[in-house]
Amino acid sequence: MPIVTVQQGPRSVELKRELVARITDAFVDALQVPAESVQVWIQETSPESWGVGGKLTADTRK
């Protein structure tokens, strides 16, 4: 059973639905597994809790 973990900033539930559907479809196509066997876990991190290039992401969005 494939398990996919996505780490990202907060997104709307609509975008997450689309992401889960597309990831599932990709695994079904590539690995020929049933969609019911694909698990997608989304871990969201706020911009205040992650950084890039030595700066918090929250600080770069101003």
C-alpha positions as CSV (number, residue, x, y, z in Angstrom):
1,M,0.0,0.0,0.0
2,P,1.6,3.3,-1.1
3,I,1.7,6.1,1.5
4,V,2.6,9.6,0.3
5,T,3.4,12.4,2.7
6,V,3.1,16.0,1.5
7,Q,4.6,18.7,3.6
8,Q,3.4,22.2,2.7
9,G,2.0,25.5,3.9
10,P,-1.7,25.9,4.6
11,R,-4.0,25.5,1.6
12,S,-7.8,25.4,1.2
13,V,-9.7,22.2,1.5
14,E,-10.6,22.4,-2.2
15,L,-6.9,22.5,-3.2
16,K,-6.1,19.6,-0.9
17,R,-9.0,17.5,-2.4
18,E,-7.5,18.1,-5.9
19,L,-4.0,17.3,-4.8
20,V,-5.1,14.0,-3.1
21,A,-7.0,13.0,-6.2
22,R,-4.1,13.7,-8.6
23,I,-1.6,12.0,-6.4
24,T,-3.8,8.9,-6.1
25,D,-4.4,8.9,-9.9
26,A,-0.6,9.0,-10.5
27,F,0.0,6.0,-8.3
28,V,-2.8,4.1,-9.8
29,D,-1.4,4.8,-13.3
30,A,2.3,4.2,-12.5
31,L,2.1,1.3,-10.1
32,Q,-1.2,-0.3,-11.3
33,V,-2.6,-0.4,-7.7
34,P,-6.2,0.1,-6.7
35,A,-7.0,3.7,-5.7
36,E,-8.3,2.4,-2.3
37,S,-4.8,1.3,-1.4
38,V,-3.2,4.8,-1.8
39,Q,-2.9,6.9,1.3
40,V,-2.0,10.6,1.2
41,W,-1.1,12.4,4.3
42,I,-0.9,16.2,4.3
43,Q,1.2,17.8,7.0
44,E,0.7,21.6,7.0
45,T,3.1,24.0,8.6
46,S,2.4,27.6,9.2
47,P,4.7,30.2,7.6
48,E,5.8,31.1,11.1
49,S,7.1,27.6,11.7
50,W,9.4,27.1,8.7
51,G,12.1,29.0,7.0
52,V,14.0,29.2,3.7
53,G,17.4,30.7,3.2
54,G,17.8,31.7,6.8
55,K,14.5,33.6,7.0
56,L,11.0,32.6,8.2
57,T,8.6,32.1,5.3
58,A,6.2,34.5,7.1
59,D,8.8,37.3,6.9
60,T,9.3,36.9,3.2
61,R,5.6,37.2,2.4
62,K,5.3,40.9,3.5
